[in-house]
Amino acid sequence: MKNKLKQELEQIEIPKELHMRAKLGVEKAKSEQPRRTFKKAIIFPAAAALFLMGSAGVGAATFPSFNHLLSLVSPDIALFLQPIETTSEDKGIKMKIVGAMNDDEMAVIYVTMQDLTGNRIDKTLDLYDYTLTDGHMFNSQIVDYDKYTNTATLRIQANGGTNFNHKKINLRISSFLSQKHKHEGIKIDTDLSELKNKRVETISLSTDSTSGGGGEITDQLDKGETIEVLKPNETTLSLPKIKFMHVSNIGFADGQLHVQTKWSDEDIDSHGDFYLVDPSGKKINASSNISYGVDESGETVYGNNYVEYIFDVNNKD
C-alpha cells in the first residue's frame, strides 16, 4: 500500500510555474530578493499545529471539512489521510489544516484558506512565504476553490519523511499571492531581419553574477567559462498589457539571437517565456536563459532583475 500511495503522489502533476521553491533548509534562497509578481503579496501571520502519526488510515471521519477533502483525493490517498481540524485566523483570513499524512519520504498536508471579509482569495491563490518545522523542499498547489464561500483548498508537500513521526509540527503561512493574470501570445514589435544587420555591444557575465538559468549556457558557466550578454538598457520595447517588464535590448551576438528583459524592482513573482514562431506556426523555444543583475556602472552583479533568452539561430528549425 505504501508503494501504491507513493505512485499516486508521484502522478500528481506540479506545474512548473507553481515554484518548486526550496523553502526551509535553503538559507540562500531565503536571503535572495524574490522576483516578479502580478499583485503584491498579501501578508498575514497565521500558524497552526498538527500531529503526524505516520502512514496510518483513519476510517470514517465526523468532520465536514475532512469529508469534503476525501471527495477531492483518490481512494488510495484517502486511506492514509488523518483528520487534523486545526484552525488559525488573522486579518480576516481563516486557515484550517484539514488532513495530513506522511511516509518515510515526505509529508502531505491539506489546508483550506477562507477570506471572511473580502475577495483576497481566488482560484489563482499561490502560497508565497510558508514554513513547516522539520520540513524542506516545499511545493504547494491549489486543488479546489469554492467561489461562494471564498475558500481554497491547497495541498502542501514537504520532504522530511520519518522526521515528522509522532511530533507536533508547526505550519506557518505568512503571505500569499492572488488575482493572477495570464497573458498569452504577446508579440514583440521588431523585425528580426533588420536585427541581423544591427551591431550590438556585449558585456561579460561570470558564474558569480547569475542567480539561475537553464539550457546550454549553464554548461559553460559550470565549466567556469565567462559568457557574453547584451549591454543592458540599449532599448525599451514595451509589451501590450505588460507593466512589470520590458525588453531592454535585442540583437544577434556570435550568431545567436539574444532577447534581454528587465523586470520591475517592485515585482515579486511574475514570470514568463519567449519563443519564436516559424511560418507553419511551430513554436521554437529559447536554447538558453540566464538571470543576472547590473550595477550603476553597467557591470553585471549577482541578481535577477535581468533575464536574457538566447536562441540558436543555426539550429535546423
N, C-alpha and C positions, 0 to 999 in steps of 0.2 A: 504493500500500500504506500510506503514511503517513496519508493521509486516512481509509482504512478502519480503521486502528488507532485513530485519534482518535475515530472514530464508535463503535467498540467500547467505548472507555473512557468516553465521554460517556453511553453507555447503562447503565453501572453505576450503580445507584441507591444513593445515600448517604443513609440515613435521617437525618431532621432531628436526632434525639437523638444521633447519632454526631458531634456537635460539629464543625461546620466551624470548629474552633478556629484562630484565627490564632496560630501559634506563633512561629517565627523571624520577625524583621523587624517585629514589632509589639510594641515595648518596653512600651507602655502595658498591653497585655494580660498581659504577664509580671509587671508590678508589681501588678496588681489582686489582691485576695483572691479566690480561687476560691470558687464557690458550689455547695453541695449534693452530697452523696453518700449512697450506701446503706451502704457499708463504707469504712473508712479506706484511703487509698491504700497499697499495698504498695511500699515504696521499695527499690530496688536499683540501684547504678550498673553498667550494662553497656554497653559500647561496642564497635563493630566497624567495620571499614573496607571499602569497596567501590570498585571502579574501573569507571567507566562509559565506554563507547566510543561512545555514540550509538545510534541505532536500527539495530542490526546483528543479523541472525539468527545462530543458533549451530548449527543442525542437531542431530544426536543427541548426548545427554549421557550420561555414565557415572555421574553422582551419583544415588543412590537418592532423596534428598530432592528433587532438582530434577525427576526423572522423575515423582515424585508430584505436584509442583506443576503440571507440564504437563497432568496429568489433571484439574486443577481449573479451568483457564482455557480460553478459547475458542481454537480453532486459529489465528486471526489474531494474537492476543496471544502465543501460544506461539512463533510465528515470530520475534518480536523479543526475547524474553527471553534474557538471557545468564546462565549459572550463576555464582554467586559462592562459596557454600560457606565463608563466614567465620563462625567461632563465638566466642562470649564467654560466660563463666559466672561467676555471683556469687550467693552466698547460696542455692545450690541451684536457681537459675533459669538454664536454658541457653537462650541466644538464638543463632539462626543466621540469617544472611542467605542465603537460598536462591537468589534470582534477582532481576534488575533490568533496567530498560530506561529510556531517555529519548529524547524527540524535541526539537523546538525550542520546546516549551512547558512540559512537565512531566516529572518522573521518577516511575516506579512501582517500588516495592521490595516484594518478598515476604519476610516474616520468619516464622520459627517460634519459638515460646516454649514451653519444656517445664519443668514442675516436677519435679525429680528426687527431692525429699524429702517432698512433701506434696500438698495439693489446693488450692493457691492459684490455680491457673489452671483456668478452666472455660469453658463456651460463651458466657458473658456478658462475657468479657475485653474491656477497653477501655483503650487506652493513655491515660495521664494527662499525664505530662511527658516529652517526647521532642524531640530536635533533630537536624537534618541540615545540615551545613555547606553554604553557598551556596543553601539552600532556604528557602522561605517559604510561607505559607498551606497548612498541612498538614491532612490528614484521614486517619483510619485506619479500617479495617473488618475484622472477623474474617470469613474466608471458609471456614474449615474447622476442626473440632475433633475430635480423637481422644481419647475418654474413657479408652481402655485405656492410653494412654501419657501422658496429661495434657499433650497437645501441641496448641497452637492455631497456625493459620496466619493471618497478617494481611497485608493489602495496605495499604501506606502510599503516599499520593500527595502530591507536593510540587511547587509551581511553581518554576521555575528554568531550565528549558529547556537551552539550549546552555551555560549556566554550569557544567553538570556534565560536559561533554565532556572526555574524556581526563584526568580529575582523580581523585585519591584523595579520596573523600568519606567523612567520618566520621558514622555514625549512632549516636546515644546515646539509650537508653531508660532513664530514671531511675526511673519509677514507673508502676504500672498499677492499675486497678480491676477487681474481680471480685465474684462472689457477688451479682450484681444481682437485685433482686426487682421484679416488675412488679405494681402494684396497679391494678385497673380497676373502674369503676363504684362508687366510694366516694361515698356521699351525705352532704351537709351537713344536719344535723338542724336545720332552721329553716323558718319559714313565710314565704314571700315576701309574702303578702297582709298579714301583720302588719307587715312591714318598711316597707310604703308609708306607714304612719302613724307610723313612728318618726322622731324628729328626730335628725339626725346633725350632728356638728361636722366641719369640714374644715380643712386647713392648706394653705398654698401650696407648690407644687413648681416649681422652675425647672430649666432645662436643666443647670445645674451640679450638680444633686443626683441626677441619674439616671445609671445605668450601662448603660441599654439599655431597649428596649421595642419595641412593634410596633403597627400599626394606625393609626387616625385620630388618636390622641393625639400621635403623633410628628410629625405635620404641624404641630400647634400649637406644639410645642417648637422645631421647626426655624425657625419664624417668630419665635422669641424670646418667645412668649406664656407667661405663668405659668398653670398649671393647678391645680385643686383636687383633693386626695386626702383620704381619710378620716383623721381624727385617730387616731393609732396606739394599739393596745392598749386599746381600749374594751371588748373582749370576748375570750373564749377559747373557740373552738369546736374541740374536738379531733375528729380523724377516725379511725375504726376502723383499727387496724394501722399508722397513720402516726405515727411518732415524731419525724421530722425537720422537721415544720412544723405550723402550725395556723392557723385563721382568726382574725385579731386584730381585725377589725372588718368589719361588713357593713351596707349600707343604701343608700338612694336619695339621690343628690345631683344637683341640676339635671336631674331627670328620667331619670337613668341609674343602673343598679344597679352598685354598687361592691362587690367582694369583695377585702378586703385580707388578705394572708397573710404570716406571719412565719416565716422559716427559721432553723434552728439555726446558731449560730456554729461548731459543731463539724462541720458537714456540708461536703462537698466538691462533689459533682456530682449530687445528686438533682434531678429536675425533673418537671414535670407541667403539666396544663392543667385549667381549669374550663370547664364548659359547662352550658347549660340543656337540659332535655328537655321538649318540648311534649306534649300529651295523646296524639298519634299516635306518640310515640317518637322524633321527629326531633330531632337534636342542633342546638343553636343556640350557636355559638362566640362568645366574647367579641369585641367590636368593637375593643378595645384592651387592651394590658397594659403596665405600666411598673414598672421596678425602681428602688429608691432606698434610702437609709439614713436613720436617725433618730438624733439625738444624745440626751444625757441630759435635755435640756430639752424634748424632744419636737419639735424643729425638724428639717426634712429636711436631710440632708447627702449627699454622694456615697457611694454604697454599693449593696448588693444584698441586704440582709437582709430587705427587704420587697418583695413583688411584688403589685401591685394589678391586678385584672382588671375591666374595665368593659364592661357590656352596654348597648347602645342599646335600651331598652325601648319606644321609639317606632317601632322597626322593624316592618314589617308581619308579620314572623314571630313 
